[in-house]
């Protein structure tokens, strides 16, 4: 999608709840991949199918999901966290020093930051005991925004027919007022939540077979952060760590947008060596569908026509045998470099 099409993201309100119409949720998700420069940090939350859940249940679900996103992105809002990933007393003390410094330099609540960084190090859910729900909501949302280098976040709340519209409306108002985020309601049953004004958005039509972040991650989805493996994708993080150990893997870019022509829309690839024109894609189960498989082949053909090598691996290949994946990538890069097949663009 061109930048002129995506500029409307920056104009949506962050201080009140609105309903979005004119584009599907998947089209909205694709339009923020990559995230437009003027947009807030946009996250999507798909309400689970439950007819009897109340306002507090819905809010709890959203806040818990935002906390998981904050934990997943810890290395981006607290870069020092990569230096003390262990669970020893020394690691805990080091985390505490970094967290207290961040809290002193910002409006973040120090004890809550410590809970989140501890969860990131241990791999368990954060302990929310004694932390007010409002603090958790505003704190996790602001940390997700910080991971993108943004000052604010917006939540696209995806509603279906299984929720009472009044529950959705009340929960949305609470999240907007107490978490300090824009709440934009979308989905198949958005018209039923008629308490709020409706805003028309114009995301570009989605080609058949394209897989978006809302297809890959549920219930909370968020676009990749340029230059880093997707925090919610374990295969991407495994491959990144494996490549970090290879001196020949320098010069790579994670989740970078590629534009193949001045009139074409940019799209994001998982790993890119721009000079050597080598692309690595990691495919989840959604890529097995016939439409997605066909879309992948079409995009691969476009890249290959422009001189790129495209290497595709499944999630399970990366998780179970990343040594073979790394060796394959290394061999492709070596061939390109030995033949002088490098182009600056």
LINNOR-V397116 format. One line per field, one symbol per residue. phi: phi as a letter, one per 20 degrees, with the letter a starting at -180 (. if undefined). burial: + if it has 9 or more other C-alpha atoms within 8 Angstrom, else -. Layout:
phi = ???
burial = ???
//
This chain:
phi = .ffffeffgfeffddbecddbobfgffffffdceffgeeffdcdcefffbfdfefffffgffffffffffffdgfeecgfffebeedfffffffffffffffffebefeggfgffffffffemdffeegneggffffffffffffffemdebccdeeedceedfgffffffffffffeemcfddebofdfffeefdfdceccfffefgnfedffeecbeecbffegncffgedfgffffffffgedffefnecdldeddeafdeefcedfccdffflcddcddefffffgffgffffffgfffffeneedddcegffffebfffffffffffffffffemeccec
burial = +---+++++----++++++++-++++++++++++++--+++++++++-------+--++--++-++++++++++++++--+--++-----++-+++-+++-++-----++-+++++++++++---+--------++++++++++++++-+-+++++++++--+---+++++++++++++++++++++-++--+-------+-+-----+++++++++++++++++--++++---++++++-++-----+--++++++-++-----+++++++++-+++++++++-++---++++++---+-+++---++++-+++-+++-++--++--++-++--++----+---
//
